[in-house]
Amino acid sequence: MHTITLINGDGIGKEVIPATEQILLALKLPLELRYAEAGFATFEQTGDALPKDTIQACETSDAVLFGATQSPMGKVEGYISPILSLRRRFNLFANLRPAVGAQHVAPLQGEPRLIDMLVVRENTEGMYSGRERVEADGQIAILERVITAGASERITRVACEQAMSRRRKVTIVHKANVLKETCGLFRRVAFDVAKNYPDLEVEELLIDAMVMHMVQRPYDFDVIVTTNLFGDILSDLAAGLTGGLGIAPSANIGAGGLAVFEPVHGSAPDIAGKGIADPRAAFLSAGMMLAYLGYTEIAEKLRRVVYDTPYSGTTSGTTHAVLAKL
């Protein structure tokens, strides 16, 4: 028996996570499913975006399936994104974001080819370190970009291990020609780790060149490893190349124990409550969760079914279509 905590969060999270619960129940696996509260709405109601009861539920779970969080654009005193809090609290240093299944025709480059890439994003530091400050009466805002050898080493190791079970190619993405200390450190450590995997093909690209090459030849990439902000941006580009955020899942994993799975799409307040959210990213995230828990064959079946099922135009219609094929 595995215990799963389901967190709707905000916006369309309240629609796609209950839809995913239907999928999980239909699979008839030994899972205990329970709900907990988190998100900006929870913060507005209780003053805490990640209440203690939710933390306790996560601590006694095997995995968490998180819907979405609505983070305000401006600073709100006391508010910290619950997904960021979960990543830091449980040391979920690796963010895995696959982009699979769509075909892409690069300009003047012939027949369509299949895209199947995995962005492995460092999840705990970089430009999301939280070290921001304002000076000169609010006229200067300063951010510290934190890159450590330890975090660079462990994220590269995850990427290499992932690549060993895929097409055995790793692309290290950085901007070391300009960010000589931070990206320079990341690059050096990444190549040192990759030397321990002689069966891998290892290449490097600057982040700006990487964006261009992903658009021109996305099918050439297998596993991409990079720092936090670069990984966030590249994974959304990968989603755009393969059908959009509606089919973009992700996993937040660490050295073992709890892992958190979530669709990449965010809370989408413009469509929340209309019943038209695409639940497939949440379904695919659940599939990643099941694979993590050891239900490999069922996870692969769910993955195939979801990729083979087009969005119907409604949350319920897409859910029923997937259920019919399981």
C-alpha positions in Angstrom: 0.0 0.0 0.0 1.3 3.4 -1.0 -0.1 6.7 0.5 -0.6 9.5 -1.9 -1.4 13.1 -0.8 -3.4 15.0 -3.4 -3.2 18.8 -3.3 -5.5 20.7 -5.7 -3.9 24.1 -5.1 -5.3 27.0 -7.0 -7.2 27.6 -10.3 -7.5 24.6 -12.6 -5.7 22.5 -10.1 -9.1 22.1 -8.4 -10.3 20.5 -11.7 -7.4 18.4 -13.0 -6.5 16.7 -9.7 -10.0 15.4 -9.0 -10.0 14.2 -12.6 -6.7 12.4 -12.0 -8.1 10.8 -8.8 -10.7 9.2 -11.1 -7.9 7.7 -13.2 -6.0 6.4 -10.2 -9.0 4.8 -8.7 -9.9 3.1 -12.0 -6.4 1.5 -12.0 -7.3 -0.4 -8.8 -3.9 -0.2 -7.4 -3.1 -0.5 -3.6 -3.1 3.3 -3.1 -4.5 5.3 -0.2 -5.5 8.7 -1.6 -6.0 11.7 0.7 -6.4 15.4 0.1 -4.5 18.3 1.7 -4.7 22.1 1.3 -2.1 24.5 -0.1 -1.8 27.4 -2.4 -2.5 31.2 -2.6 -6.2 30.7 -1.8 -5.2 28.8 1.3 -2.8 31.6 2.2 -5.6 34.2 1.9 -7.8 32.1 4.1 -5.3 30.9 6.8 -2.3 33.1 6.4 -0.2 30.1 5.4 0.3 28.8 1.9 1.5 25.4 3.2 -0.2 24.7 6.5 1.4 22.4 9.1 -1.3 19.8 8.6 -0.4 19.6 4.9 3.3 19.3 5.7 2.5 16.5 8.1 0.4 14.7 5.5 3.3 15.0 3.0 5.8 13.7 5.6 3.8 10.5 6.0 3.2 10.0 2.3 5.1 8.1 -0.4 4.4 10.7 -3.0 2.5 14.0 -3.5 0.4 14.9 -6.6 0.2 18.7 -6.7 -2.2 20.6 -9.0 -1.2 24.2 -9.4 -0.3 27.3 -7.4 -1.2 30.9 -8.2 1.7 33.1 -7.3 1.0 36.8 -7.4 3.2 38.9 -9.7 4.0 41.5 -7.0 5.4 40.8 -3.5 2.8 39.7 -0.9 4.1 39.9 2.6 4.4 36.4 4.2 3.5 34.5 1.0 5.9 31.8 -0.2 5.0 29.5 -3.1 4.0 26.1 -1.6 5.7 24.2 -4.4 9.0 26.0 -3.7 8.6 25.3 0.0 8.0 21.6 -0.7 11.1 21.4 -2.9 13.3 23.0 -0.3 11.8 21.2 2.7 12.2 17.8 1.2 15.3 18.6 -0.7 13.7 17.8 -4.1 16.7 18.9 -6.1 15.9 17.4 -9.5 13.0 18.6 -11.6 12.3 16.1 -14.5 10.3 17.5 -17.3 9.7 15.2 -20.3 8.4 16.4 -23.7 7.3 13.5 -25.9 5.2 12.5 -28.8 4.6 15.4 -31.2 6.2 15.6 -34.6 8.0 18.6 -35.8 9.1 19.8 -39.2 12.1 22.1 -39.0 12.3 24.8 -41.7 13.4 23.2 -45.0 14.6 20.0 -43.2 12.4 17.3 -44.7 10.1 14.8 -43.1 8.6 15.1 -39.6 10.4 13.3 -36.8 9.5 12.3 -33.3 10.5 14.4 -30.3 11.4 12.6 -27.1 13.5 14.8 -24.7 13.8 15.1 -21.0 14.8 18.4 -19.3 16.6 17.8 -16.0 16.5 21.1 -14.2 18.4 21.9 -11.0 15.6 22.7 -8.5 17.0 24.3 -5.4 19.4 27.2 -6.2 20.5 29.3 -9.2 18.4 32.5 -9.7 15.6 31.0 -7.6 17.8 31.1 -4.5 15.5 33.6 -2.9 18.4 36.0 -2.2 16.9 39.2 -3.5 17.1 42.7 -2.0 16.2 46.3 -2.8 18.5 49.2 -2.4 18.5 53.0 -3.1 15.0 53.5 -1.9 13.6 50.9 -4.2 15.5 52.1 -7.3 17.9 49.1 -7.5 16.9 45.5 -7.2 19.6 42.9 -6.7 19.5 39.1 -7.1 22.2 36.7 -6.1 22.6 33.7 -8.4 23.8 30.8 -6.3 25.5 27.8 -7.9 27.3 25.2 -5.8 29.5 22.3 -6.8 27.4 19.9 -4.7 24.1 20.7 -6.4 25.7 20.8 -9.8 27.2 17.3 -9.2 24.0 15.7 -8.0 21.8 17.1 -10.8 24.3 16.0 -13.5 24.4 12.5 -12.0 20.6 12.3 -12.2 20.7 13.4 -15.8 23.4 10.8 -16.7 21.4 8.1 -15.0 18.3 9.1 -16.9 20.2 9.1 -20.1 21.6 5.6 -19.5 18.0 4.3 -19.6 17.1 6.3 -22.7 19.2 7.1 -25.9 22.4 7.7 -24.0 23.0 11.4 -24.9 23.3 14.3 -22.5 23.4 18.0 -23.5 24.9 20.3 -20.8 23.4 23.8 -21.2 25.0 26.9 -19.6 26.2 30.5 -20.3 29.8 30.1 -19.1 31.2 32.5 -21.7 29.5 35.4 -19.9 28.6 34.0 -16.4 32.1 32.8 -15.9 32.0 32.0 -12.2 28.5 30.6 -11.7 27.9 28.8 -15.1 31.7 28.1 -15.2 31.4 26.1 -12.0 28.3 24.3 -13.2 30.0 23.4 -16.5 33.2 22.2 -14.9 31.4 20.0 -12.4 29.0 18.6 -15.1 31.8 17.5 -17.3 33.6 15.9 -14.4 30.5 13.9 -13.5 29.9 12.9 -17.1 33.4 11.3 -17.3 32.1 8.6 -15.1 29.6 7.6 -17.8 31.8 6.6 -20.8 28.9 5.1 -22.6 27.2 8.4 -22.9 27.5 11.0 -25.7 28.0 14.3 -24.0 27.8 17.7 -25.7 27.4 21.3 -24.5 25.5 24.3 -25.8 25.2 27.9 -24.6 21.6 28.7 -23.5 20.9 31.1 -26.4 22.2 28.6 -29.0 20.2 25.9 -27.3 17.0 27.7 -27.8 17.6 28.0 -31.5 18.7 24.4 -31.9 15.6 23.1 -29.9 13.4 24.9 -32.4 15.3 23.8 -35.5 16.1 20.2 -34.5 14.3 19.1 -31.3 14.4 15.5 -32.2 18.2 15.4 -31.8 18.0 16.0 -28.1 17.7 13.3 -25.4 18.5 14.4 -21.9 19.2 18.1 -21.3 20.7 19.2 -17.9 20.9 22.8 -16.8 20.5 25.3 -14.0 17.2 26.3 -12.5 16.0 29.3 -14.5 17.4 28.0 -17.8 15.6 24.6 -17.2 12.4 26.4 -16.4 12.5 28.2 -19.7 13.7 25.3 -21.8 11.0 23.0 -20.5 8.3 25.4 -21.5 9.8 25.6 -25.0 9.9 21.9 -25.1 6.2 21.8 -24.2 5.4 24.3 -26.9 7.1 22.0 -29.5 5.2 19.0 -28.4 1.6 20.2 -28.0 1.6 22.8 -25.2 1.5 22.9 -21.4 -1.7 20.8 -21.4 0.5 17.7 -21.9 3.6 18.8 -19.9 4.1 16.7 -16.7 6.9 16.9 -14.2 8.5 15.2 -11.2 10.4 16.7 -8.3 12.7 14.1 -6.8 15.5 14.0 -4.3 17.8 11.5 -2.8 14.9 9.2 -1.9 11.8 9.2 0.2 9.1 11.7 -0.8 8.7 12.9 -4.4 6.3 15.6 -5.7 4.6 15.3 -9.1 2.9 18.2 -10.8 1.7 19.4 -14.2 3.7 22.3 -15.5 0.8 24.5 -16.7 0.1 26.6 -13.6 -3.2 27.7 -12.2 -4.6 29.3 -15.5 -7.0 31.6 -13.7 -8.4 32.8 -17.0 -10.1 29.4 -17.6 -10.5 28.2 -14.0 -14.0 26.9 -13.2 -15.1 26.6 -16.8 -14.5 22.9 -17.1 -12.2 23.2 -20.1 -8.8 22.6 -18.5 -6.8 19.9 -20.2 -6.1 17.2 -17.5 -3.6 15.2 -19.5 -0.5 16.9 -18.0 -1.9 15.9 -14.6 -2.5 12.3 -15.8 1.0 12.1 -17.2 2.4 13.4 -13.9 0.4 10.7 -12.2 2.0 8.2 -14.6 5.5 9.5 -13.6 4.5 9.0 -10.0 3.3 5.4 -10.5 6.6 4.6 -12.2 8.5 6.1 -9.3 6.5 3.9 -6.9 7.3 0.8 -8.9 4.1 0.3 -10.9 6.2 0.3 -14.1 3.9 -1.5 -16.5 0.7 0.3 -15.5 2.6 3.6 -15.6 3.7 2.9 -19.2 0.2 1.9 -20.2 -1.3 5.1 -18.8 1.4 7.1 -20.6 0.6 5.5 -23.9 -3.1 6.0 -23.5 -2.8 9.7 -22.5 -0.5 10.5 -25.5 -2.9 8.6 -27.8 -6.0 10.5 -26.5 -6.6 14.0 -28.0 -8.0 16.8 -25.8 -11.8 16.7 -26.2 -12.4 20.3 -25.3 -13.5 19.7 -21.7 -11.9 18.2 -18.6 -14.6 15.7 -18.1 -14.7 14.6 -21.8 -11.0 14.0 -21.9 -11.1 12.1 -18.6 -13.8 9.8 -19.8 -11.9 9.2 -23.1 -8.8 8.2 -21.1 -10.8 6.0 -18.8 -12.4 4.2 -21.7 -9.0 3.1 -23.0 -7.6 2.0 -19.7 
